[in-house]
Amino acid sequence: METGSSTFLSNRDLFEALESSILWMKEKMAETTTSMAHMQGAITSVTNATEENMKAVEGMRQDLEENRMGATAYNPQGWKKSSPLMGEKLTILSPQGESLDQGNHLDWLDVWRMSTR
């Protein structure tokens, strides 16, 4: 009488299959952990950029509000507007009132960008 052992896997075959499955799962878990770390880094970067953008937008909103009310939005010491309109040119002045930019004018937006760095 045949026992039919040819249709059943031996204990050794079952052990090797189980071991192979465990190793595969460990690899996938390591890949997932790495992917999660990359995603967390990306989330942190996006969060930081969003916070910086929110601060910049709030600063621009305040500047626009101050301009609407007639106040000077941003006028650091040593800078003088050559025209009262936003987007016009600015000139650097020394404490003696002499131009330090030697004819090179900076746009108001360039000054604002430099001030936010």
Backbone hydrogen bonds in HBPLUS format (Angstrom, degrees):
<---DONOR---> <-ACCEPTOR-->    atom                        ^
c    i                          cat <-CA-CA->   ^        H-A-AA   ^      H-
h    n   atom  resd res      DA  || num        DHA   H-A  angle D-A-AA Bond
n    s   type  num  typ     dist DA aas  dist angle  dist       angle   num
A0007-THR N   A0004-GLY O   3.15 MM   3  5.84 156.2  2.21 118.3 123.7     1
A0014-LEU N   A0010-SER O   3.01 MM   4  6.34 160.9  2.05 153.7 158.9     2
A0015-PHE N   A0011-ASN O   2.87 MM   4  6.06 157.3  1.92 148.7 155.1     3
A0016-GLU N   A0012-ARG O   2.94 MM   4  6.18 161.6  1.97 151.3 155.7     4
A0017-ALA N   A0013-ASP O   2.98 MM   4  6.18 155.7  2.04 147.3 154.1     5
A0018-LEU N   A0014-LEU O   2.93 MM   4  6.11 159.2  1.97 148.7 154.5     6
A0019-GLU N   A0015-PHE O   2.84 MM   4  6.04 160.8  1.87 151.3 157.0     7
A0020-SER N   A0016-GLU O   2.93 MM   4  6.04 156.8  1.98 143.8 150.1     8
A0021-SER N   A0017-ALA O   2.96 MM   4  6.20 154.7  2.03 144.6 151.5     9
A0022-ILE N   A0018-LEU O   2.94 MM   4  6.20 155.8  2.00 149.9 156.4    10
A0023-LEU N   A0019-GLU O   2.98 MM   4  6.24 161.0  2.01 150.4 155.2    11
A0024-TRP N   A0020-SER O   2.97 MM   4  6.18 156.9  2.02 147.1 153.6    12
A0025-MET N   A0021-SER O   2.92 MM   4  6.15 157.6  1.97 147.5 153.6    13
A0026-LYS N   A0022-ILE O   2.92 MM   4  6.18 153.6  2.00 148.5 155.8    14
A0027-GLU N   A0023-LEU O   3.03 MM   4  6.31 157.0  2.09 147.9 153.4    15
A0028-LYS N   A0024-TRP O   3.00 MM   4  6.29 161.8  2.03 151.1 155.9    16
A0029-MET N   A0025-MET O   2.87 MM   4  6.07 153.5  1.94 148.1 155.6    17
A0030-ALA N   A0026-LYS O   2.97 MM   4  6.19 153.5  2.04 146.2 153.1    18
A0031-GLU N   A0027-GLU O   2.93 MM   4  6.23 158.4  1.98 150.7 156.8    19
A0032-THR N   A0028-LYS O   2.88 MM   4  6.06 157.5  1.93 146.1 152.6    20
A0033-THR N   A0029-MET O   2.88 MM   4  6.06 156.3  1.94 145.6 152.1    21
A0034-THR N   A0030-ALA O   2.99 MM   4  6.22 159.0  2.03 148.1 153.4    22
A0035-SER N   A0031-GLU O   2.88 MM   4  6.13 162.1  1.91 150.4 155.7    23
A0036-MET N   A0032-THR O   2.82 MM   4  6.01 156.6  1.87 149.5 156.1    24
A0037-ALA N   A0033-THR O   2.97 MM   4  6.21 150.5  2.06 144.3 152.1    25
A0038-HIS N   A0034-THR O   2.99 MM   4  6.31 156.7  2.04 150.8 156.9    26
A0039-MET N   A0035-SER O   2.86 MM   4  6.12 158.5  1.91 149.7 156.1    27
A0040-GLN N   A0036-MET O   2.85 MM   4  6.04 155.8  1.91 146.2 152.8    28
A0041-GLY N   A0037-ALA O   2.99 MM   4  6.21 154.7  2.05 144.3 150.9    29
A0042-ALA N   A0038-HIS O   2.92 MM   4  6.22 153.6  1.99 147.2 154.7    30
A0043-ILE N   A0039-MET O   2.81 MM   4  6.06 157.8  1.86 151.8 158.1    31
A0044-THR N   A0040-GLN O   2.93 MM   4  6.12 158.7  1.97 147.6 153.1    32
A0045-SER N   A0041-GLY O   2.97 MM   4  6.21 158.4  2.02 145.8 151.6    33
A0046-VAL N   A0042-ALA O   2.90 MM   4  6.13 164.0  1.93 153.1 157.2    34
A0047-THR N   A0043-ILE O   2.86 MM   4  6.01 158.1  1.91 148.8 155.4    35
A0048-ASN N   A0044-THR O   2.93 MM   4  6.14 164.3  1.95 152.2 155.9    36
A0049-ALA N   A0045-SER O   2.94 MM   4  6.14 162.8  1.97 149.7 154.8    37
A0050-THR N   A0046-VAL O   2.84 MM   4  5.98 154.8  1.90 147.5 154.8    38
A0051-GLU N   A0047-THR O   2.96 MM   4  6.22 158.2  2.01 150.5 155.8    39
A0052-GLU N   A0048-ASN O   2.98 MM   4  6.24 160.1  2.02 150.5 155.9    40
A0053-ASN N   A0049-ALA O   2.86 MM   4  6.07 158.2  1.91 148.2 154.6    41
A0054-MET N   A0050-THR O   2.85 MM   4  6.07 153.7  1.92 147.8 155.3    42
A0055-LYS N   A0051-GLU O   3.01 MM   4  6.27 155.3  2.07 146.8 152.9    43
A0056-ALA N   A0052-GLU O   2.93 MM   4  6.21 157.7  1.98 148.2 154.6    44
A0057-VAL N   A0053-ASN O   2.82 MM   4  6.04 161.0  1.86 152.5 157.5    45
A0058-GLU N   A0054-MET O   2.92 MM   4  6.09 158.6  1.97 145.8 151.9    46
A0059-GLY N   A0055-LYS O   2.90 MM   4  6.14 155.1  1.97 146.6 153.6    47
A0060-MET N   A0056-ALA O   2.88 MM   4  6.17 156.5  1.93 149.2 155.7    48
A0061-ARG N   A0057-VAL O   2.80 MM   4  6.02 155.8  1.85 149.6 156.9    49
A0062-GLN N   A0058-GLU O   2.93 MM   4  6.16 159.8  1.97 149.1 154.0    50
A0063-ASP N   A0059-GLY O   2.89 MM   4  6.13 156.1  1.95 145.6 152.8    51
A0064-LEU N   A0060-MET O   2.86 MM   4  6.11 161.5  1.89 152.3 156.6    52
A0065-GLU N   A0061-ARG O   2.90 MM   4  6.11 157.1  1.95 148.1 154.9    53
A0066-GLU N   A0062-GLN O   2.85 MM   4  6.05 160.5  1.88 152.1 157.0    54
A0067-ASN N   A0063-ASP O   2.90 MM   4  6.12 155.6  1.95 148.3 155.3    55
A0068-ARG N   A0064-LEU O   2.92 MM   4  6.12 151.7  2.00 145.3 152.9    56
A0069-MET N   A0065-GLU O   3.06 MM   4  6.32 141.2  2.22 140.6 150.9    57
A0069-MET N   A0066-GLU O   3.15 MM   3  5.04 123.0  2.49  90.9 105.3    58
A0071-ALA N   A0066-GLU O   2.85 MM   5  5.11 141.9  2.00 156.7 149.7    59
A0070-GLY N   A0067-ASN O   3.11 MM   3  4.98 154.1  2.18  97.0 104.9    60
A0079-TRP N   A0076-PRO O   3.07 MM   3  5.78 151.9  2.15 146.6 146.2    61
A0093-LEU N   A0078-GLY O   2.88 MM  15  5.33 170.1  1.89 155.9 157.7    62
A0080-LYS N   A0091-THR O   3.21 MM  11  5.75 157.7  2.26 162.1 168.8    63
A0091-THR N   A0080-LYS O   3.20 MM  11  5.75 171.3  2.21 159.1 161.8    64
A0082-SER N   A0089-LYS O   3.34 MM   7  6.04 165.6  2.37 147.8 149.7    65
A0088-GLU N   A0085-LEU O   3.18 MM   3  5.72 148.7  2.29 133.7 134.7    66
A0090-LEU N   A0106-LEU O   2.85 MM  16  5.37 149.4  1.94 154.3 164.5    67
A0106-LEU N   A0090-LEU O   3.33 MM  16  5.37 162.5  2.36 145.2 147.4    68
A0100-LEU N   A0092-ILE O   2.87 MM   8  5.39 162.6  1.90 135.4 140.8    69
A0094-SER N   A0098-GLU O   2.70 MM   4  5.19 155.9  1.76 147.8 156.2    70
A0097-GLY N   A0094-SER O   2.78 MM   3  5.09 161.7  1.81 116.1 121.8    71
A0104-ASN N   A0101-ASP O   2.94 MM   3  5.24 167.0  1.96 119.0 122.5    72
A0110-ASP N   A0107-ASP O   2.98 MM   3  5.19 124.0  2.30 102.3 116.8    73
A0111-VAL N   A0107-ASP O   3.17 MM   4  6.59 154.2  2.24 152.6 159.6    74
A0112-TRP N   A0108-TRP O   2.96 MM   4  6.29 155.9  2.01 148.5 155.6    75
A0113-ARG N   A0109-LEU O   2.89 MM   4  6.09 160.5  1.93 147.9 152.8    76
A0114-MET N   A0110-ASP O   2.98 MM   4  6.23 157.8  2.03 146.7 152.6    77
A0115-SER N   A0111-VAL O   2.95 MM   4  6.15 146.9  2.06 145.5 154.9    78
A0116-THR N   A0112-TRP O   3.18 MM   4  6.41 128.8  2.46 142.8 154.9    79
A0116-THR N   A0113-ARG O   3.25 MM   3  5.35 142.0  2.41  98.1 108.3    80
A0117-ARG N   A0114-MET O   3.43 MM   3  5.56 165.8  2.46 104.0 108.0    81
